[in-house]
Amino acid sequence: FISIGAVLSMIWYLHLNYKKISKLEVITWTLIIAGALGNILDRIFRGYVVDMIDFRGIWQFVFNFADICVVVGGILLIFLIIKDKEILEKI
């Protein structure tokens, strides 16, 4: 339920601020929302998140495309916050 609430609040934020924010910020939030929704749908329909990419032979981690979206979106959000402190005031 926490993930669903977080996704709904991010969608609401985008809805309210779509015309006021940069395209990069829209892409950032969309990546985070898409990744979170992918993981939520896995949890709802499968009961667990399916990890599709396995690097245990090279590195010791396994992940899926939704995780990539959340991480890339998070990194972009950190970059945007450092670049533009006003983003924190809007959130």
Steps between C-alpha positions, in 0.01 A plus 500: 500500500792734564627454144155566358468815713842619388417444133166678534668798668762520223228486234308774685820711519550462124136584433520821702840616373521361145513840329733655761781243500768415246477210258792333676312512829192350332717219359658449843167463680362284219793258529452470875123452465538244220753296696292509815186398308687212338607367837151557651336307216746212549417492872124508434486237224793275594549564869865592444713712269649314203871565455586455134864607479743281690865603544590253773783362288665841462361703791279385784170666411178429315253764380223577253411782263269663755793523743710666230225760444475580872879528544555713187205721597635533853846597376347757265287637784809541721675676212201732450477578873869589515465710183175673597418535871146624414398141421511425873254783564254358243517146640 
